[in-house]
């Protein structure tokens, strides 16, 4: 039997590896690593897109203020609007201010009240949109003091919206990291089972290697090299598929989804453009998956050999 097993061992001049390269277990593990790498890359890419959108939203909201003027009996609304615009424009750090027309104000109510309603008989509040040139230099307190002279006027800095955006972005990041952690755990478990299966399948070869004096370190290194190759291939394929996924979904989102749905998806994920930083994050999945596969297989082999000895 030893002679038959020795015939299956690698000849260092020709080089058939100790661990078969095209075994069913190897192909299955390659497919599994590819799927796990794809899921990891898609999750990471989604986190990057949402984070970018949240940063853009926060920046836009932080550069804009809103002055609301409620109708007050005895006060002329148009005069109050002109006064509010003048006070805003004279405040340091403010680039400009513009009062919304009555039609624009009514359009803002359509999502809640529906289109086609005649609101001319209703005294609705009017808004003044204020653009900041530099949020750090804008004297918001001075503007609030000046607006106190206008009856029914109030200033909204959108701080609550920014806090909600930051909270949402943080929740998405934490959720994405938890999902990545679960995928990593599932990948490790799959590699452990695949490694132990490969060890059981090649048990005779391992016994003969021990017989001729091969150390556990050498045997573990052979398995590590094979599984490192599987990890690199699977990680690269998964990352490539994820990049193609984002390119395709970005191209198809505008043509497949209705305009309203496209606007909502665009608000959450932007235009699905990962950018160079997003691409780098996804490509980092390749070495991470390779190292995870190699280290897990080596640790599993050494523990298996220790238990068998």
C-alpha positions as CSV (number, residue, x, y, z in Angstrom):
1,X,0.0,0.0,0.0
2,X,2.9,2.4,0.8
3,X,4.2,1.9,-2.7
4,X,0.8,2.8,-4.2
5,X,0.6,5.9,-2.0
6,X,4.1,6.9,-2.8
7,X,3.2,6.8,-6.5
8,X,0.6,9.5,-5.8
9,X,3.1,11.8,-4.1
10,X,4.5,14.8,-5.9
11,X,7.7,14.6,-7.8
12,X,9.5,17.8,-7.1
13,X,10.8,18.0,-10.6
14,X,7.4,17.8,-12.3
15,X,5.2,19.1,-9.7
16,X,1.9,17.6,-8.9
17,X,0.9,19.2,-5.6
18,X,0.1,17.1,-2.5
19,X,-3.4,18.7,-2.4
20,X,-5.1,18.0,-5.8
21,X,-5.9,21.2,-7.7
22,X,-9.0,20.1,-9.5
23,X,-10.8,18.1,-6.9
24,X,-14.6,18.4,-6.4
25,X,-13.9,19.8,-2.9
26,X,-11.5,22.4,-4.3
27,X,-14.0,23.5,-7.0
28,X,-16.8,23.7,-4.5
29,X,-14.7,25.8,-2.1
30,X,-13.7,28.1,-5.0
31,X,-17.3,28.7,-5.8
32,X,-18.1,29.3,-2.1
33,X,-15.3,31.8,-1.7
34,X,-16.4,33.6,-4.8
35,X,-19.9,33.9,-3.5
36,X,-18.7,35.1,-0.1
37,X,-16.4,37.6,-1.7
38,X,-19.1,38.9,-3.9
39,X,-21.5,39.3,-1.0
40,X,-18.8,41.0,1.0
41,X,-17.9,43.4,-1.8
42,X,-21.6,44.2,-2.5
43,X,-22.2,44.9,1.2
44,X,-19.1,47.0,1.4
45,X,-19.9,48.9,-1.8
46,X,-23.5,49.6,-0.5
47,X,-22.0,51.0,2.8
48,X,-19.7,53.2,0.8
49,X,-22.5,54.5,-1.4
50,X,-24.8,55.3,1.5
51,X,-22.0,57.0,3.4
52,X,-21.1,59.2,0.4
53,X,-24.7,60.1,0.0
54,X,-25.1,60.9,3.7
55,X,-22.0,63.1,3.6
56,X,-23.3,65.0,0.5
57,X,-26.8,65.4,2.1
58,X,-25.2,66.7,5.3
59,X,-23.0,69.2,3.4
60,X,-26.0,70.4,1.3
61,X,-28.3,70.8,4.4
62,X,-25.5,72.5,6.3
63,X,-25.2,75.2,3.7
64,X,-28.8,76.2,3.8
65,X,-31.2,77.8,6.3
66,X,-34.9,78.4,6.1
67,X,-36.8,81.3,7.4
68,X,-40.5,80.6,7.9
69,X,-43.0,83.4,8.2
70,X,-46.4,82.5,9.5
71,X,-49.4,84.7,8.6
72,X,-50.2,87.2,11.3
73,X,-53.3,89.4,11.4
74,X,-52.4,93.0,10.7
75,X,-49.1,92.2,9.0
76,X,-48.4,92.4,5.3
77,X,-46.8,89.1,4.2
78,X,-44.9,90.5,1.2
79,X,-43.4,93.3,3.4
80,X,-42.3,90.7,6.0
81,X,-40.7,88.6,3.3
82,X,-38.8,91.6,1.9
83,X,-37.6,92.5,5.4
84,X,-36.5,88.9,6.1
85,X,-34.6,88.7,2.8
86,X,-32.9,92.0,3.5
87,X,-31.9,91.0,7.1
88,X,-30.5,87.7,5.8
89,X,-28.5,89.3,3.1
90,X,-26.9,91.7,5.5
91,X,-25.8,89.0,7.9
92,X,-22.1,88.0,7.7
93,X,-21.4,84.6,6.1
94,X,-24.6,84.5,4.1
95,X,-24.2,84.3,0.3
96,X,-27.8,85.1,-0.6
97,X,-31.5,84.8,0.3
98,X,-34.6,84.3,-1.8
99,X,-38.3,84.2,-0.9
100,X,-40.3,81.4,-2.4
101,X,-43.3,82.4,-4.5
102,X,-46.7,81.4,-3.5
103,X,-46.8,78.8,-6.3
104,X,-43.5,77.3,-5.0
105,X,-44.9,77.2,-1.4
106,X,-48.0,75.4,-2.6
107,X,-45.9,72.9,-4.6
108,X,-44.1,72.0,-1.4
109,X,-47.5,70.9,0.1
110,X,-48.5,68.7,-2.8
111,X,-46.8,65.5,-1.5
112,X,-48.9,65.7,1.6
113,X,-52.2,67.3,0.3
114,X,-52.1,66.1,-3.3
115,X,-52.0,67.9,-6.5
116,X,-54.8,70.0,-8.0
117,X,-56.0,71.6,-4.7
118,X,-56.9,75.3,-4.7
119,X,-54.9,76.7,-1.7
120,X,-55.5,80.3,-2.6
121,X,-58.1,80.7,0.2
122,X,-55.8,79.3,2.8
123,X,-53.2,81.5,4.5
124,X,-50.1,79.3,4.3
125,X,-46.7,80.1,5.7
126,X,-44.1,81.5,3.4
127,X,-40.5,80.5,3.2
128,X,-37.2,82.3,2.6
129,X,-34.3,80.1,1.5
130,X,-30.9,81.3,2.8
131,X,-27.7,80.1,1.3
132,X,-24.5,80.2,3.4
133,X,-21.2,81.1,1.9
134,X,-19.3,79.5,4.9
135,X,-21.3,77.7,7.6
136,X,-18.4,78.3,10.1
137,X,-18.4,82.1,9.6
138,X,-22.2,82.6,9.3
139,X,-23.5,84.6,12.3
140,X,-26.7,82.6,12.9
141,X,-27.3,84.2,16.3
142,X,-27.3,87.7,14.9
143,X,-29.8,86.6,12.2
144,X,-32.1,85.1,14.8
145,X,-32.0,88.3,16.9
146,X,-32.8,90.4,13.8
147,X,-35.7,88.1,12.8
148,X,-37.3,88.6,16.2
149,X,-38.4,92.0,14.9
150,X,-40.7,90.3,12.3
151,X,-43.9,88.9,13.8
152,X,-44.4,85.2,13.0
153,X,-40.8,84.7,11.7
154,X,-38.7,81.7,12.8
155,X,-35.4,80.3,11.7
156,X,-34.8,76.6,10.9
157,X,-31.1,75.6,10.8
158,X,-31.9,72.0,9.8
159,X,-29.8,70.7,12.7
160,X,-32.4,68.0,13.4
161,X,-32.2,66.8,9.8
162,X,-28.4,66.7,9.9
163,X,-28.5,64.7,13.2
164,X,-30.9,62.2,11.6
165,X,-28.7,61.8,8.5
166,X,-25.6,61.2,10.7
167,X,-27.5,58.7,12.8
168,X,-28.8,56.9,9.7
169,X,-25.3,56.8,8.1
170,X,-23.8,55.4,11.3
171,X,-26.5,52.8,11.5
172,X,-25.9,51.7,8.0
173,X,-22.1,51.5,8.6
174,X,-22.6,49.4,11.7
175,X,-25.1,47.1,10.0
176,X,-22.7,46.7,7.1
177,X,-19.9,45.8,9.4
178,X,-22.1,43.2,11.2
179,X,-23.1,41.7,7.9
180,X,-19.4,41.5,6.8
181,X,-18.6,39.9,10.2
182,X,-21.3,37.2,9.6
183,X,-20.0,36.5,6.1
184,X,-16.5,36.2,7.5
185,X,-17.7,33.7,10.1
186,X,-19.6,31.7,7.5
187,X,-16.5,31.7,5.2
188,X,-14.2,30.5,8.1
189,X,-16.6,27.6,8.9
190,X,-16.8,26.6,5.3
191,X,-13.0,26.6,4.9
192,X,-12.7,24.5,8.1
193,X,-15.1,21.9,6.8
194,X,-13.4,21.9,3.4
195,X,-10.0,21.6,4.9
196,X,-10.9,18.7,7.1
197,X,-12.6,17.0,4.2
198,X,-9.5,17.4,2.1
199,X,-7.4,16.0,5.0
200,X,-9.7,13.0,5.3
201,X,-9.6,12.4,1.6
202,X,-5.8,12.5,1.5
203,X,-5.3,10.7,4.8
204,X,-3.1,8.0,3.2
205,X,-0.8,10.6,1.6
206,X,-0.5,12.4,5.0
207,X,0.4,9.1,6.7
208,X,3.1,8.3,4.2
209,X,4.5,11.9,4.5
210,X,4.7,11.3,8.2
211,X,6.3,7.9,7.6
212,X,9.1,9.4,5.5
213,X,9.7,12.2,8.1
214,X,7.6,15.2,6.8
215,X,6.7,17.5,9.7
216,X,3.3,18.9,10.4
217,X,4.6,22.3,9.5
218,X,5.5,21.1,6.0
219,X,2.1,19.4,5.5
220,X,0.2,22.5,6.7
221,X,2.2,24.6,4.4
222,X,1.2,22.5,1.4
223,X,-2.4,22.9,2.3
224,X,-2.0,26.6,3.0
225,X,-0.5,27.2,-0.4
226,X,-3.4,25.4,-2.2
227,X,-6.0,27.2,-0.2
228,X,-4.3,30.5,-0.6
229,X,-4.6,30.1,-4.4
230,X,-8.3,29.3,-4.0
231,X,-8.8,32.4,-1.8
232,X,-7.0,34.6,-4.3
233,X,-9.0,33.2,-7.3
234,X,-12.4,33.4,-5.4
235,X,-11.7,36.8,-4.0
236,X,-10.8,38.2,-7.4
237,X,-13.8,36.7,-9.1
238,X,-16.1,37.9,-6.4
239,X,-14.7,41.5,-6.4
240,X,-14.9,41.6,-10.2
241,X,-18.5,40.4,-10.2
242,X,-19.4,43.0,-7.5
243,X,-17.9,45.8,-9.6
244,X,-19.8,44.6,-12.7
245,X,-22.9,44.5,-10.5
246,X,-22.6,48.1,-9.5
247,X,-21.9,49.2,-13.1
248,X,-24.9,47.3,-14.4
249,X,-27.4,48.4,-11.7
250,X,-26.2,52.0,-12.1
251,X,-26.9,51.8,-15.8
252,X,-30.2,50.1,-15.4
253,X,-31.6,52.0,-12.5
254,X,-32.7,55.0,-14.6
255,X,-34.3,53.0,-17.4
256,X,-36.0,50.2,-15.5
257,X,-37.4,51.9,-12.4
258,X,-40.2,54.5,-12.5
259,X,-39.1,58.1,-12.2
260,X,-40.4,58.4,-8.6
261,X,-38.6,55.2,-7.6
262,X,-35.4,56.3,-9.4
263,X,-35.5,59.6,-7.4
264,X,-35.8,57.7,-4.1
265,X,-33.1,55.2,-5.0
266,X,-30.8,58.0,-6.2
267,X,-31.3,59.9,-3.0
268,X,-30.2,56.9,-1.0
269,X,-27.4,55.5,-3.2
270,X,-26.6,58.4,-5.4
271,X,-25.9,57.4,-9.0
272,X,-24.2,54.1,-7.9
273,X,-20.8,55.5,-8.7
274,X,-18.3,53.9,-6.3
275,X,-15.4,56.2,-7.3
276,X,-11.8,55.2,-6.9
277,X,-12.0,54.9,-3.1
278,X,-15.0,52.5,-3.4
279,X,-13.1,50.4,-6.0
280,X,-10.1,50.2,-3.7
281,X,-12.3,49.1,-0.8
282,X,-13.8,46.3,-3.0
283,X,-10.4,45.2,-4.3
284,X,-9.2,44.9,-0.7
285,X,-11.6,42.0,-0.4
286,X,-9.2,39.9,-2.6
287,X,-6.2,39.9,-0.2
288,X,-8.4,39.7,2.8
289,X,-10.2,36.7,1.5
290,X,-6.9,35.0,0.4
291,X,-5.3,35.5,3.8
292,X,-8.4,34.4,5.6
293,X,-8.6,31.2,3.6
294,X,-4.8,30.5,3.9
295,X,-4.6,31.1,7.7
296,X,-7.8,29.2,8.4
297,X,-6.7,26.2,6.4
298,X,-3.2,26.1,8.0
299,X,-4.7,26.4,11.5
300,X,-7.2,23.6,10.8
301,X,-4.6,21.3,9.3
302,X,-2.2,21.7,12.2
303,X,-5.0,21.1,14.7
304,X,-6.2,18.1,12.7
305,X,-2.7,16.6,12.7
306,X,-2.2,17.3,16.4
307,X,-5.5,15.4,17.1
308,X,-4.5,12.5,14.9
309,X,-1.0,12.1,16.3
